[in-house]
Amino acid sequence: MGEFFQALQQFSFMQNAVAAGILASLASGIIGTYVVVKRITFISGGIAHAVLGGMGVAYYLGADPLHGAIAAAVFSALLMGFVNLRAKQHEDTIMGALWAVGMAVGIIFMSLTPGYNVDLMSFLFGNILMVTDPVLRILLILDAAILLIVAVFYRQFMAVVFDEEQARLRGLPVDFLYMLLLCLIALTVVILMKIVGLILVIALLTLPAAIAGLYTSKLSRMMVAASLLSLGFTLAGLIASYHFNLPAGAVIVVLTGLGYLIALAAKRVHTHLLRRQSQSSVGVEQ
């Protein structure tokens, strides 16, 4: 571990990686909590995979794939949100089609573009060590936008994710808030893609929040716990990947998955012990 911190002091790319991990952890902890509570992981996955289309088009046109990712993420979020609100009967089929078409468009435009782009591959499979200063600035802007919007609409979002019908009765603009939340998910997906890649982004978006949800039901506590857990998994993954020369994104996701399994097992053991203790107390009273 000492070697990792020495490298962190010496190399700017390591410092950028840690900074990107902090930004990603904040976004994933906050927005991932909404995704888990609202149970819209499937929609989030659709947004993530549809982003490939925007990256492929941007790469084909000679533009920055990150800009294409942002545009495609927001567009697909709005489109999937509209489908979810207006086509309930065929929601799963349409979502699956959008998911597949988005990826297909990206693959087509990538195949039409000559050469091999390493930066584009980093979006697909993740490479936190390739986060440059310009990319870090964009991630910082996206993170700031997410935090600001959540701070402004925190109570409204909470009403929508916990009880949508009650929120409508209270006169809240539920459709607008739902669309806005999906746009925040889209921006978070773009941030996380630089950390773990398009293929694995859903794991880092949902698992830390799912772990936090096992031990608290209060939204603000879930967000704080999920952000800290995400940061812990990210830093642990960075350290492990540095020492064992493994892909950082994949290691981060593996550690996150193991953390979820351990937390789930610990929760079940704790619940079982409490049940036995309660049964023993009843037996003594009788």
Beta strands, then each sheet from edge to edge (+ up, - down):
end
